[in-house]
């Protein structure tokens, strides 16, 4: 290579390097990179927004199909339809719903009042009063040791799935043997819930707490009643504790 050619090559390289160091060139390059980055962010945000809207739509479908007037079996049937028809496609919701349906006990599960049907204040008050009357009858049957009749007529089908009549009668007989005659009974509270996290039960639930004075002791008794398909409230649990603790 001649000296002249070497000089020309050096000049060309210096010219190329100076272009990359030019502030205008650097500014244009930075703007191009930023624009490309913004485009990527826009695409990602668009995908996330679409996924979020689809998730909201699926949740709306789920809420709509369980509005079956408090019938958990029908609600489960509708949820199964959503899965099989592909109307629920979110992997997380498909997995959780599939697990719930496979493990669900007939007669249990979430359900909502039918569309357009709401409980009026008078209905809620009537239910609360009926639940309290049922709990009061249960207390009376317990005091009279009518355990067999309590099981046959005033115990819910849901509770009967958890134990046997013999075990129910035996536990009450042994546990209440020393209480004696009921002297005084007073309702302390009447609390409503639609879900029991300890058992997984879903439906109208009332917990009526009494303070009862017996010949043998003074105790708190909480009677849990649930509303069954015939509209009546029946026993689903009994909790007791001494009322004079800490005195």
C-alpha positions as CSV (number, residue, x, y, z in Angstrom):
1,X,0.0,0.0,0.0
2,X,1.4,3.4,-1.0
3,X,1.8,6.3,1.4
4,X,-1.0,8.1,-0.4
5,X,-3.4,5.1,0.1
6,X,-2.5,4.9,3.8
7,X,-3.3,8.6,4.3
8,X,-6.6,8.1,2.5
9,X,-7.6,5.1,4.8
10,X,-6.6,7.0,7.9
11,X,-8.7,9.9,6.9
12,X,-11.7,7.7,6.2
13,X,-11.5,6.0,9.6
14,X,-11.2,9.4,11.4
15,X,-14.2,10.6,9.5
16,X,-16.3,7.6,10.5
17,X,-15.3,7.9,14.2
18,X,-16.1,11.6,14.2
19,X,-19.6,10.8,12.9
20,X,-20.3,8.5,15.9
21,X,-19.0,11.1,18.3
22,X,-21.2,13.8,16.7
23,X,-23.8,15.0,19.3
24,X,-26.5,15.0,16.7
25,X,-25.8,11.5,15.7
26,X,-25.7,10.3,19.3
27,X,-29.0,12.1,20.0
28,X,-30.7,10.5,17.0
29,X,-29.4,7.1,18.1
30,X,-30.6,7.6,21.7
31,X,-34.0,8.6,20.4
32,X,-34.2,5.5,18.2
33,X,-33.3,3.2,21.2
34,X,-35.9,5.0,23.4
35,X,-38.6,4.6,20.7
36,X,-37.8,0.9,20.3
37,X,-38.0,0.5,24.1
38,X,-41.3,2.3,24.3
39,X,-42.7,0.1,21.6
40,X,-41.8,-3.0,23.6
41,X,-43.3,-1.5,26.7
42,X,-46.5,-0.7,24.8
43,X,-46.7,-4.2,23.5
44,X,-46.2,-5.7,26.9
45,X,-48.7,-3.3,28.5
46,X,-51.2,-4.1,25.8
47,X,-50.9,-7.9,26.5
48,X,-51.2,-7.4,30.2
49,X,-54.3,-5.2,29.7
50,X,-55.9,-7.8,27.4
51,X,-55.2,-10.5,30.0
52,X,-56.6,-8.4,32.8
53,X,-59.8,-7.7,30.8
54,X,-60.2,-11.4,30.0
55,X,-59.7,-12.3,33.6
56,X,-62.4,-9.8,34.6
57,X,-64.7,-11.3,32.0
58,X,-64.2,-14.8,33.3
59,X,-64.8,-13.7,36.9
60,X,-68.1,-12.0,35.8
61,X,-69.1,-15.3,34.1
62,X,-68.4,-17.2,37.3
63,X,-70.4,-14.8,39.4
64,X,-73.4,-15.0,37.0
65,X,-73.6,-18.8,36.8
66,X,-73.6,-19.2,40.5
67,X,-76.7,-17.0,40.9
68,X,-79.0,-20.0,41.2
69,X,-81.1,-19.1,44.3
70,X,-78.8,-20.8,46.8
71,X,-78.5,-24.2,45.0
72,X,-74.8,-25.2,45.3
73,X,-75.3,-28.3,43.1
74,X,-76.7,-26.3,40.2
75,X,-73.9,-23.7,40.7
76,X,-71.3,-26.5,40.5
77,X,-73.0,-27.8,37.3
78,X,-72.8,-24.4,35.7
79,X,-69.1,-24.0,36.7
80,X,-68.4,-27.3,35.1
81,X,-70.0,-26.1,31.9
82,X,-67.8,-23.0,31.8
83,X,-64.7,-25.2,32.1
84,X,-65.8,-27.7,29.5
85,X,-67.0,-25.1,27.0
86,X,-63.7,-23.2,27.2
87,X,-65.3,-20.0,28.6
88,X,-62.8,-20.2,31.4
89,X,-59.2,-20.3,30.0
90,X,-57.0,-18.6,32.6
91,X,-54.6,-21.3,33.8
92,X,-55.0,-20.3,37.4
93,X,-58.8,-20.2,37.4
94,X,-59.0,-23.5,35.4
95,X,-56.8,-25.2,37.9
96,X,-58.6,-23.8,41.0
97,X,-62.1,-24.5,39.7
98,X,-61.1,-28.0,38.5
99,X,-59.7,-28.8,42.0
100,X,-62.8,-27.3,43.7
101,X,-65.2,-29.3,41.5
102,X,-63.3,-32.6,42.0
103,X,-63.2,-32.3,45.8
104,X,-66.7,-30.7,46.3
105,X,-69.1,-32.6,48.5
106,X,-72.7,-32.7,47.0
107,X,-74.8,-30.0,48.6
108,X,-71.9,-27.7,49.4
109,X,-70.2,-24.9,47.6
110,X,-70.8,-21.3,46.7
111,X,-74.1,-20.0,45.3
112,X,-75.8,-16.6,45.2
113,X,-79.4,-15.5,45.1
114,X,-80.9,-15.6,41.6
115,X,-80.5,-12.5,39.5
116,X,-83.0,-9.8,40.5
117,X,-83.8,-11.6,43.8
118,X,-82.6,-9.9,47.0
119,X,-83.5,-10.4,50.7
120,X,-85.5,-7.5,52.0
121,X,-84.9,-6.3,55.6
122,X,-88.2,-7.9,56.6
123,X,-87.0,-11.3,55.2
124,X,-83.7,-11.0,57.0
125,X,-85.4,-10.1,60.3
126,X,-87.8,-13.1,59.8
127,X,-84.9,-15.5,59.2
128,X,-83.0,-14.2,62.2
129,X,-86.1,-14.6,64.4
130,X,-86.7,-18.1,63.0
131,X,-83.1,-19.1,63.6
132,X,-83.2,-17.9,67.2
133,X,-86.5,-19.8,67.9
134,X,-84.9,-22.9,66.5
135,X,-81.9,-22.5,68.7
136,X,-84.1,-22.0,71.7
137,X,-86.0,-25.2,71.0
138,X,-82.6,-27.0,70.7
139,X,-81.5,-25.7,74.1
140,X,-84.8,-27.0,75.6
141,X,-84.3,-30.4,74.0
142,X,-80.8,-30.5,75.3
143,X,-81.9,-29.6,78.8
144,X,-84.5,-32.4,78.7
145,X,-81.9,-34.9,77.4
146,X,-84.0,-35.5,74.2
147,X,-80.9,-36.3,72.2
148,X,-82.4,-38.9,70.0
149,X,-85.3,-36.6,69.0
150,X,-82.9,-33.8,68.5
151,X,-81.0,-35.9,66.0
152,X,-84.0,-37.1,64.2
153,X,-86.0,-33.8,63.8
154,X,-83.8,-30.8,64.6
155,X,-80.3,-31.7,63.2
156,X,-79.3,-30.7,59.7
157,X,-78.5,-33.3,57.0
158,X,-75.2,-31.5,56.6
159,X,-74.2,-32.2,60.2
160,X,-75.5,-35.8,60.0
161,X,-72.8,-36.5,57.3
162,X,-70.1,-35.7,59.9
163,X,-71.0,-38.2,62.6
164,X,-73.4,-41.0,63.5
165,X,-76.5,-40.9,65.7
166,X,-75.0,-43.2,68.3
167,X,-71.9,-41.0,68.6
168,X,-74.0,-37.8,68.7
169,X,-76.2,-39.2,71.5
170,X,-73.3,-40.6,73.5
171,X,-71.3,-37.4,73.4
172,X,-74.2,-35.3,74.6
173,X,-75.1,-37.8,77.3
174,X,-71.6,-37.9,78.7
175,X,-70.9,-34.2,78.2
176,X,-74.1,-32.9,79.8
177,X,-74.6,-35.4,82.6
178,X,-73.6,-33.0,85.4
179,X,-75.4,-29.9,84.3
180,X,-78.7,-30.6,85.9
181,X,-81.9,-28.6,85.5
182,X,-81.9,-25.4,83.4
183,X,-82.7,-22.5,85.7
184,X,-82.3,-19.5,83.5
185,X,-81.5,-19.0,79.8
186,X,-80.6,-15.7,78.1
187,X,-79.7,-14.9,74.4
188,X,-76.5,-12.8,74.3
189,X,-76.1,-12.5,70.5
190,X,-77.4,-13.7,67.2
191,X,-74.8,-13.5,64.4
192,X,-75.3,-14.2,60.7
193,X,-72.8,-15.5,58.2
194,X,-72.9,-17.1,54.7
195,X,-69.7,-19.0,55.0
196,X,-68.0,-21.1,57.7
197,X,-64.2,-21.2,57.1
198,X,-63.7,-24.0,59.7
199,X,-66.0,-26.4,57.8
200,X,-66.2,-24.9,54.4
201,X,-70.0,-24.8,54.6
202,X,-71.7,-22.1,52.4
203,X,-75.3,-20.9,53.0
204,X,-77.4,-19.0,55.6
205,X,-75.7,-19.6,59.0
206,X,-76.8,-18.2,62.4
207,X,-74.8,-18.5,65.6
208,X,-76.9,-17.9,68.6
209,X,-75.0,-17.5,71.9
210,X,-76.8,-18.2,75.2
211,X,-75.7,-17.8,78.8
212,X,-77.4,-20.6,80.6
213,X,-77.6,-21.2,84.3
214,X,-78.0,-24.9,85.3
215,X,-78.2,-26.4,88.7
216,X,-74.6,-27.6,88.3
217,X,-72.9,-24.6,86.6
218,X,-73.3,-21.5,84.5
219,X,-72.1,-21.8,80.9
220,X,-72.0,-20.1,77.5
221,X,-73.7,-22.2,74.8
222,X,-73.4,-21.3,71.1
223,X,-75.9,-23.1,68.9
224,X,-75.2,-23.0,65.2
225,X,-78.1,-23.5,62.9
226,X,-78.3,-23.5,59.1
227,X,-81.2,-23.1,56.8
228,X,-82.1,-26.2,54.8
229,X,-84.0,-26.6,51.5
230,X,-87.4,-26.7,53.3
231,X,-86.6,-23.3,54.8
232,X,-86.3,-24.6,58.4
233,X,-83.2,-23.9,60.5
234,X,-81.6,-27.0,62.0
235,X,-78.6,-27.8,64.2
236,X,-75.1,-27.8,62.6
237,X,-72.9,-27.3,65.7
238,X,-72.8,-26.9,69.5
239,X,-70.0,-25.0,71.4
240,X,-69.9,-24.7,75.2
241,X,-67.6,-23.0,77.7
242,X,-67.8,-22.1,81.4
243,X,-69.2,-18.6,81.9
244,X,-67.4,-18.0,85.2
245,X,-63.8,-18.4,83.9
246,X,-61.5,-15.8,85.4
247,X,-63.7,-14.9,88.3
